[in-house]
Amino acid sequence: MQVLFLKTGILFLTVDSSDSDLELSMVRHQPEGLEQLQAQTQFTRKELQSLYRGFKNECPSGLVDEETFKSIYSQFFPQGDATTYAHFLFNAFDMDRNGSIRFEDFVLGLSVLLRGSVTEKLRWAFNLYDINKDGYITKEEMLAIMTSIYDMMGRYTLPSVRDDSPCEHVEKFFQKMDRNKDGVVTIEEFIETCQKDENIMASMQLFENVI
Amino acid sequence: MAAGVATWLPFARAAAVGWLPLAKKTMPKPPVDNSSRSDEILYLNVSGVRFQTWKNTLDRYPDTLLGSSEKEFFFNEDTEEYFFDRDHEMFRHILNFYRTGKLHYPRHECIQAFDEELAFYGIVPEIIGDCCMEEYRDRKKENQERLAEDTEANEVMDAPLPPDSTPRERLWRAFENPHTSTMALVFYYVTGFFIAVSVIANVVETVPCRPPEGRVKDLPCGEKYQLAFFCMDTACVLIFTFEYLMRLFAAPSRCKFMRSVMSVIDVVAIMPYYIGLVMPENEDVSGAFVTLRVFRVFRIFKFSRHSQGLRILGYTLKSCASELGFLLFSLTMAIIIFATVMFYAEKGTKGSTFTSIPASFWYTIVTMTTLGYGDMVPNTIAGKIFGSICSLSGVLVIALPVPVIVSNFSRIYHQNQRADKRRAQQKVRLARIRMAKKGTTNAFLQYKEDRALGDRDSDSTALCVKNRSAFEHQHHHLLHCLEKTTNHEFTDELTYSELCMTESVGFRTSRSTSLSSQQGAQNNPTGCCPRRARRRAAMRLANSTASVSRGSVQELDTLHVKTTSIPPQTRSSLNAQADDLKLNCGEQDFTAAIISIPTPPANTPDESLPPSPAPIPGILRNTRATAYTHETVKISSL
């Protein structure tokens, strides 16, 4: 057997067939200039710089795709499942519907949420709830949103999330918002009702100092 | 939390605006952020090399030295920089960790020096990125083993026996570590010598010696000097038996010892002699007896006690078994194929040696391993063709797996180690994630406690806040907002499962409480355990409102709740409050919980079930989860 080994020891040549997958250059995106963004948003120059540094650090390519977004958002809600709500949120931020959030989308959204007027914020919220962006919030859309919010709570809650909790919440919402009882909530009804509710108006100022 | 999370938190908080129009309750106030808004550049001087970074970068990891206020101890007012008297080359990696969120291990550095740096900067090594984790672990293990070897060697040499060891323990120790005492060493060498003698005797007794007078044929020495060999054999077997019995006596666990490989070898080595003694000198059975003598050669395996190398070889063969098995299987397949072919090719020839397929096996094996004895040779042309194919393929079939096995062996060996490491790492990672999740939940529940206190007494907030970072405050505020939106509260698994368990316990109380409580506590019949009966849930909610309000002061005392005195509530006032639909939240989020329970539209419950005050206090006393106790406090605080 030893002779055999000698004879065939040379045979043993590992041919490393490494498929060198030529990765096409990643899609990347550079944002518009600082001045343009300053003009479009309500952020100061320093704030924009700070925001961009954080953004670029996380997403060197300059784009956030939906999966990354979902995983990022889910980290804040360890107890529940935040993926559905993150999906809706993603669509609310991705204004040009190209499947990824660029820095401009990111910063424009944040500008509305943090520095916008109450009406603009309410408009943004309406846009979030209106899943198909047709200008009307139907009960199904609201139920989807509500279910996703309740999903974020997870299982271990007090009192427990019942199966019809989202339904009930939607009913209350429609009772409040749907003035003409036509089964849909339009933007005017929405803004009007919210402006009449003191609690909502008061809480709109809450997140101003986030950045 | 990771760097990325810290960056995205403001975004998540801003997105919470989407919950505002839906919220059932008013949102809690955001935490006061005292930190300066503008980001500044910090200067870090490490042994003369100046590093600069944004303050935000360092704040990403608040539980490390650089991310917390601990770095203030190193601040040099004269030069307005943080001075660290440490290695600047390794500091580069530390700082990169803050920047990128991944810690890399520099391969050229000493593992211990690196560990020390990490310990100084408060970074746990577990967060080393996957790219460098394997290398780090390998080096660390190597280092540890080296240290362990040194200490072990020292110990083994110098460690004295415990003073109160029995003779049996001493004996066992002498057998296992012959170097401990001279007697043991002597015995060790003596047994080794006798093993060698026995093996040599076995070998020599078959060598043909000159025949004695009167005989022509050569006799094997064994038969010529039968007595001498017999005496030698007896002596060896006596020694081996003695050794085996001594080991058996000294073994701490006799059953385990008897099952061990070495003991089996010992027994097999000495058995033939005894069997030979017992068996009569009969020609019929002596054939079998001769076979038994073959087992005497197993005595050579007794050397493995004396040789570390043999043990390692045995272990490696064992670990390589699957590859060897595959080799054997593929060989068998090839042999059968070629043997069959050769047999049928040579079938017709007169005087062919290929008498049957099994007979052809021998030819195939000899040919494939390129031995080629020549005792069986094909004569037909077809046979010769197939014979050559056989020998060529033999080279491939046999030669190829062998080097592959050799390299496989080393690769599999390392791979197994890597797989084990990875599994261990995975377990650690999952445990860490679980712990982090639990930690987040617990931190959040703690935050709510502190908040509750803080609303009442602003002085104590400072104490309660402890060392929580701004980031954590904001995150907790975000979770609190979500709670208010859905009007449910987060709780931990312990409390939740306790609740579910107590539900299943039957409640028994007086009827009177049930009726009035039912009016006040109508609720939809689903509960925390939707699989269980719905009525149980209704029962639970009814219990918690009604029973706590009864004799609530007493129960609260036993809870040692940190609230001021709460006036006992009568049920009527409770129900009166229940009618008040308007949310009057103010600053106290206490009020929130109670209002939610009675207000849902009155549904007729499935059964009027009596709530019970008795089990509830028991629950309240037994539970350790403060979240739950606070829940009930809030209910009764009205």
Interface residues (C-beta under 8 A of the other chain):
Chain A: M1 V3 L4 F5 K7 T8 G9 L11 F12 T14 K46 S50 R53 G54 F55 N57 E58 I72 Y73 Q75 F76 F77 P78 Q79 L89 A92 F106 G109 L110 L113 L114 K121 L122 W124 A125 L128 Y129 I145 M146 I149 Y150 M152 M153 G154 R155 Y156 T157 L158 P159 S160 V161 R162 D163 D164 S165 E168 H169 K172 F173 F190 C194 N199 I200 A202 S203 M204 L206 F207 N209 V210 I211
Chain B: M1 A2 A3 G4 V5 T7 W8 L9 P10 F11 A12 R13 A14 A15 A16 V17 G18 W19 L20 P21 L22 A23 K24 T26 M27 K29 P30 D33 S38 D39 W54 N56 R99 T100 T369 T370 V395 I398 A399 L400 V402 P403 V404 S407 A436 K437 T440 T441 Q474 H475 L478 L479 C481 L482 E483 T485 T486 H488 E489 F490 T491 D492 E493 T495 Y496 L499 N524 T526 G527 C528 C529 P530 A537 L541 L583 S596 I597 P600 A627 Y628 E631
